[in-house]
């Protein structure tokens, strides 16, 4: 079946009536009535303007009517998903789209794998829920498998339903660990600015994205923040890469000094950059220095591998590239390839020790260690191992990055291509010579998504672009994180289509 963009007709609709607090986005009308979380000003209603020929062929957002009006705060395009197979999505009109971002950076294996579906069915036919008072064998089986896959002494796992829950669990676990060790003042968790760790209040507290934090700021915990490792272009002349990594890591030691070593419980960060620098691969010296600083001050190192875990970067876990073992590792997304909501918090033997000697972890969720979810996840891990998908990410990833640098980076709006393995990030701007980003009222991200659908590609987008302070002169990250089973031939097709998308976005945004 050909993809959309191969001469296949896609259903398009006229612009819907603007309704509700956010309205239905389209290029000829858009009303934003929310207070701007960064600058504290009210955005103005856009004036209507005629659609260009390119825009007239693009899908609108789905009208909020009928049963769709009963869905709270949902703003999809008027493309209704019918089924998924491998790395492809199919809509109800029969069009096929290559899932470039793997949903929300979440798929490790292809969709519709019969091995996983059969495992789900077999477990569901036995029992679908285990009361906490009874032993749940699928839960133990999965924890045992994780202990085999995890690096070093990360041998014990707590299973939850998603990344935000996992981050909350890790923060609470770090606090209770220090209490058990007789360090009652250690409660503060240091995060990195512009980072994303989830949408619950605890996760938002340690995250550093101002656009997500601002509406809830009065409710957030007082978590200090530092900058993540900064890009090589910020490195002064004459400073080596190793020295630069140590210099960036020193910001953590400096923050610990100001907060007080006796007050800091943990430091949480993603392995490869944050926010506008997501996908930036730090020098090895950065993470080895971070590890040394944490050890020096009895600060736990929490690695958020919700996106990077389970093969995404060409290793089972991204921290393995740096030879550093965290005290707590948070994983999700690819652990079950989102066949079932699943995430894990895995701790080292050192962190687990007081909990084996009578300390009770005060925490819990109804769906934690769900038996069907555990059986599903075990089957997904089987597929990753049997099909050698980590090795595939390690070999196909460099091929993807080479094509992106050769074909996509030369375009005027593409300021950078970065990442590791099958984690590739494009930084999209208006003009990389000036690093200007299109104005918010141009809806550049929705425009990019719409053009991508026209050409048979499906992307997950962020809100970093229009919500970043203008003085930062940085663009929006475009996530290229397909399922780990993607082939070089499929990468060729992806890049060919992406080339057309970027060209059309550049032409349209300037009209």
FENNORPE-V50845 format. One line per field, one symbol per residue. psi: psi as a letter, one per 20 degrees, with the letter a starting at -180 (. if undefined). burial: # if it has 24 or more other ideal C-beta (glycine too) atoms within 12 Angstrom, else .. A space follows every 50 residues. Layout:
# FENNORPE-V50845
psi = ???
burial = ???
This chain:
# FENNORPE-V50845
psi = pqrqikjppqpqqrprporrhhaoqrhipppojqpoigikqpqqpqqqqq qrhghijqqrqppnqbhhiioplplrrloppgrqpcjqqprijjqpppng jlcmliphrqqkphhghhhgggghhfqiqoqiiqpnghghgghgghhhhq qcjnipqppairggggggggghggghghghjkmiioipppaqqjrpjrir hgghgirjohhhhghjgiiqqnpqqrqrpqqhiipqpiprgghgghghhh hghgghghhohiiphrppqqhmrqcijpipoqqhhghhgggggghhjlpq ooonkggiqlihjirhqhihhikporhppprbeihjkkhqoqrqopqrhg hhghiikipponrqqgjpkphhhghgghhghgggghjlhghghhghghgg hghhhghghiqhiohqprapckopppopagoihikqqqqhiilhghgggg hghhjkqpqprakhfiiqphiilqappponmrqijqrhhhgggghgghgh ggghggghhi.
burial = ..###....#.#..##.#.#..#####.####....##....#....... ...##.########..........#####.#..#.######...###### #############.###.##..#......#.....#.##.###.###.## ##.#########################.#..#..############### ##############.....##.#########............####### ###.##..#.#.#############################.##..#### ######################.#########################.# ##..#.....#...#.###################.#.##.###.##.## #.##..###.####################.#..####.#.######### ##################...#.##############..##.######## ######.##..
